Amino acid sequence: MEIFESLGFAEQIFELPHFKIRHLKAGGADLIDFKWLKTEFPFVTMIAQSVFLDWLAREAQSFPAFEIEMGASARELVHDD
């Protein structure tokens, strides 16, 4: 989230359907608690991949060099030397 904040996108991300994981428990015991992180975002933000990628593609349209091919299939990887 700090990277998105530095790019000015954090608020837009939080407008998408999401939930925040602030701590994890197992068997009644705390395994992980993110409140100790020294960050503005002491949690993991969970967003459905399809929702995030749709948002990312929309935002990227503002860059002239951006191109996206939806539904394309790749058959081989070409290496340039």
N, C-alpha and C positions, 0 to 999 in steps of 0.2 A: 504494500500500500504506500510505502514511502516513495517508491519510484513513481507510482501514479500521481501522488501528491506533488512531487517535484516537477512533473509534466503538466500539472494543472487538471488532472482527470479524476482525482479522488472523489469529489462530490458527485460527478457523473456516475462513477462506479457504484456509489451508495444508493443512487436512484434506481439501479437495476434490482430485480428480485434477488435477495441474498440473505444469508444469515452469518452470524459471527460465532466462532468458537473461542471462548475465553479461557476455558480449562477443560481437561479431560479427566474422567474418573474411571476406575475399574474396581469392582468389588468394594465399593464404598470409600476407596482411598483415592486421593488426588494423585494423578500421575504427572500432569503438566498443568501449570498455572502461568498464563502469559502476562499476568498483571505486573510481574517483576521486570518485564522488558522496558527499557528506557526508549520508548517510542510513543508517538501520538496514537499509534494503532496497535495496542497490546492484545491482538487477537488474530485469528486466521479468518479471512473472509472467504466464504464458500459461495460460488456462483455457478449455475449450470453452464457447462462448456458451450452449449449452443447459444445461450443468451449472451455470454461474454464475447464469443466470436462474431455474432451479429453486430454487437455494439462496436467491436474493434474494426470490422469492415466498414461500418458507417463512418466512423471517425477518420479512418484512413483515406476515405474518398476526398478529403480536403487537400491531400498531397498530390501534386500534378503527376509525379512519377509512379504513383501507386496503381497497380493493376491486380485484379483478382480473377481467377478462373474457378468458378464453382462447378463441382461435379466432374472435374478433370481427372483422368487416370494417368498414372506415371508407369512407364514400362521399363525405363532404365535411367541410371544416373550418369550424366555426362560430366567428365572432369576436364577442365581447361588447364593446360600446363603453363 
